[in-house]
Amino acid sequence: MHAAVFRQHGSTDNIRWEAFPDPECGESDVVLRMHAAALNGFEPMIVFKTTALKTPLPMIVGGDGAGEVVATGSAVTGVSVGDRVSIYPMVPGEGMTGETRLGTCAELHRVPAANVIPIPDGLDYQAAASLPIAYGTALRMMHTRGRVKAGEKVLVLGAAGGVGTACVQLAKAAGAEVIACSSSAWKLERLRELGADHVVDTSTTDFRQWVWDNCGKPRMGQGGGVDMVVNYIGGDTWVDSLKVISPGGRMLVCGATAGYETANDCRYIWTYEISIVGSNGWTREDQAEMLRMAADGRIRPVIHDVRPMRETGAAVQVLADRDFFGKLVLVP
Ligand SMILES: NC(=O)c1ccc[n+]([C@@H]2O[C@H](COP(=O)([O-])OP(=O)(O)OC[C@H]3O[C@@H](n4cnc5c(N)ncnc54)[C@H](OP(=O)(O)O)[C@@H]3O)[C@@H](O)[C@H]2O)c1
């Protein structure tokens, strides 16, 4: 088969579409002919090795994917050749797809049968591939951990990415008022089209000042601010996030794209009784629910571009350059 492989870290030029051994199907596995893969914010982190993630090399790029079953192991029941399936990418004993186990930007992909989920009728492979990591993470963060409610004010930092566009849609679907932040005017336009009630250009506007001006400065017993900040940016955004959260509100955290050694001002946490709520991963059932939500139109997978897998390196560079809105999908 062919796959988008990198043999050393450091540059997206190291990602090459090349011949790679076909996967072997173990007795509990299935092999998929891939129809679509999708990229996430962690792909540049893995390729550039900007985090402590340890990736065995050579590695195939890609955490998300969807395909058609072309082989099943002798012990597999309930999954058949010809099934259209989405991959649940966290595999017990093997780790994360595209990080510690071979990724999805390949013509063929082996995965335990327990890690595939049927794609509902009416949902195409590209939409199915775009959902798992970003939309699954957003579902757990907004609902299971964040318990977003109708009428709440929700501010999403970095709203134009995969997790962000999913959070905006889920918060709107729950009846919340959404303030979406991005550093690019064209992405803010798209966020409005997606349903955001307010948009803040963080390249020209201080989001803390915007919230104080438009929602009021938080004061004990007097409200003000927003009920929830969704913050997977980290870096220098934590203190300003704490300063815009209403008394009793919360900050949801599932990552730290701009750095995990965040500054803090813990006075705000006790004074305003703010909760900092971590959220990590999502369940297989979350992923199945997102597939159903997309199939019946309750959410819309936002796909920026669909490219051939031989252009995976260029697509990862687009992610690194932040020149996209939503998801980047790759097809063989
Ligand atoms: N814990 C989990 O299970 C889990 C799962 C999935 C993702 N995550 C984390 O969630 C985060 C988002 O993932 P994603 O796939 O949605 O990523 P993504 O699609 O690459 O997100 C891009 C967004 O992040 C913003 N951004 C990127 N670099 C930035 C920087 N240096 N400073 C400020 N903003 C920056 C961009 O803002 P602009 O629009 O302003 O360019 C853009 O809106 C990542 O940190 C990822 O590791 C965690």
The ligand as an SDF file (V2000), in Angstrom:
LIG
                    3D

 48 52  0  0  0  0  0  0  0  0999 V2000
   -7.5220   16.2710   25.5630 N   0  0  0  0  0  0  0  0  0  0  0  0
   -8.0630   15.8130   24.4590 C   0  0  0  0  0  0  0  0  0  0  0  0
   -8.6420   14.7280   24.4510 O   0  0  0  0  0  0  0  0  0  0  0  0
   -7.9760   16.6250   23.1940 C   0  0  0  0  0  0  0  0  0  0  0  0
   -8.5800   16.1550   22.0250 C   0  0  0  0  0  0  0  0  0  0  0  0
   -8.5390   16.9650   20.8830 C   0  0  0  0  0  0  0  0  0  0  0  0
   -7.8690   18.1830   20.9120 C   0  0  0  0  0  0  0  0  0  0  0  0
   -7.2600   18.5730   22.0570 N   0  0  0  0  0  0  0  0  0  0  0  0
   -6.5440   19.8690   22.1040 C   0  0  0  0  0  0  0  0  0  0  0  0
   -7.4580   20.8820   21.7630 O   0  0  0  0  0  0  0  0  0  0  0  0
   -6.7730   21.9120   21.0800 C   0  0  0  0  0  0  0  0  0  0  0  0
   -7.4880   22.2460   19.7770 C   0  0  0  0  0  0  0  0  0  0  0  0
   -7.4110   21.1360   18.8960 O   0  0  0  0  0  0  0  0  0  0  0  0
   -7.8880   21.2980   17.3850 P   0  0  0  0  0  0  0  0  0  0  0  0
   -7.7020   19.9950   16.7370 O   0  0  0  0  0  0  0  0  0  0  0  0
   -9.1830   21.9830   17.3320 O   0  0  0  0  0  0  0  0  0  0  0  0
   -6.7540   22.2810   16.8500 O   0  0  0  0  0  0  0  0  0  0  0  0
   -6.7990   23.2270   15.6380 P   0  0  0  0  0  0  0  0  0  0  0  0
   -7.8950   22.7970   14.7180 O   0  0  0  0  0  0  0  0  0  0  0  0
   -5.4160   23.2900   15.1250 O   0  0  0  0  0  0  0  0  0  0  0  0
   -7.1660   24.6210   16.3580 O   0  0  0  0  0  0  0  0  0  0  0  0
   -6.7800   25.7740   15.7820 C   0  0  0  0  0  0  0  0  0  0  0  0
   -7.2710   26.9320   16.6230 C   0  0  0  0  0  0  0  0  0  0  0  0
   -6.3430   27.2030   17.6590 O   0  0  0  0  0  0  0  0  0  0  0  0
   -5.9260   28.5430   17.5540 C   0  0  0  0  0  0  0  0  0  0  0  0
   -4.4670   28.5970   17.7750 N   0  0  0  0  0  0  0  0  0  0  0  0
   -3.5340   27.8000   17.2460 C   0  0  0  0  0  0  0  0  0  0  0  0
   -2.3250   28.1260   17.6870 N   0  0  0  0  0  0  0  0  0  0  0  0
   -2.4960   29.1800   18.5190 C   0  0  0  0  0  0  0  0  0  0  0  0
   -1.6050   29.9780   19.3020 C   0  0  0  0  0  0  0  0  0  0  0  0
   -0.2700   29.7540   19.3070 N   0  0  0  0  0  0  0  0  0  0  0  0
   -2.1140   30.9700   20.0420 N   0  0  0  0  0  0  0  0  0  0  0  0
   -3.4400   31.1910   20.0360 C   0  0  0  0  0  0  0  0  0  0  0  0
   -4.3250   30.4790   19.3170 N   0  0  0  0  0  0  0  0  0  0  0  0
   -3.8490   29.4830   18.5720 C   0  0  0  0  0  0  0  0  0  0  0  0
   -6.2750   29.0280   16.1680 C   0  0  0  0  0  0  0  0  0  0  0  0
   -6.6950   30.3590   16.3240 O   0  0  0  0  0  0  0  0  0  0  0  0
   -6.8350   31.3960   15.1170 P   0  0  0  0  0  0  0  0  0  0  0  0
   -8.1620   31.1380   14.5080 O   0  0  0  0  0  0  0  0  0  0  0  0
   -6.7650   32.6840   15.8530 O   0  0  0  0  0  0  0  0  0  0  0  0
   -5.6970   31.1580   14.1890 O   0  0  0  0  0  0  0  0  0  0  0  0
   -7.4020   28.1020   15.7400 C   0  0  0  0  0  0  0  0  0  0  0  0
   -8.6550   28.6750   15.9700 O   0  0  0  0  0  0  0  0  0  0  0  0
   -5.3250   21.4420   20.9140 C   0  0  0  0  0  0  0  0  0  0  0  0
   -4.5480   21.9820   21.9620 O   0  0  0  0  0  0  0  0  0  0  0  0
   -5.4440   19.9580   21.0770 C   0  0  0  0  0  0  0  0  0  0  0  0
   -4.2360   19.3800   21.5240 O   0  0  0  0  0  0  0  0  0  0  0  0
   -7.3000   17.8270   23.1920 C   0  0  0  0  0  0  0  0  0  0  0  0
  1  2  1  0
  2  3  2  0
  2  4  1  0
  4  5  1  0
  4 48  2  0
  5  6  2  0
  6  7  1  0
  7  8  2  0
  8  9  1  0
  8 48  1  0
  9 10  1  0
  9 46  1  0
 10 11  1  0
 11 12  1  0
 11 44  1  0
 12 13  1  0
 13 14  1  0
 14 15  2  0
 14 16  1  0
 14 17  1  0
 17 18  1  0
 18 19  2  0
 18 20  1  0
 18 21  1  0
 21 22  1  0
 22 23  1  0
 23 24  1  0
 23 42  1  0
 24 25  1  0
 25 26  1  0
 25 36  1  0
 26 27  1  0
 26 35  1  0
 27 28  2  0
 28 29  1  0
 29 30  1  0
 29 35  2  0
 30 31  1  0
 30 32  2  0
 32 33  1  0
 33 34  2  0
 34 35  1  0
 36 37  1  0
 36 42  1  0
 37 38  1  0
 38 39  2  0
 38 40  1  0
 38 41  1  0
 42 43  1  0
 44 45  1  0
 44 46  1  0
 46 47  1  0
M  CHG  2   8   1  16  -1
M  END
$$$$
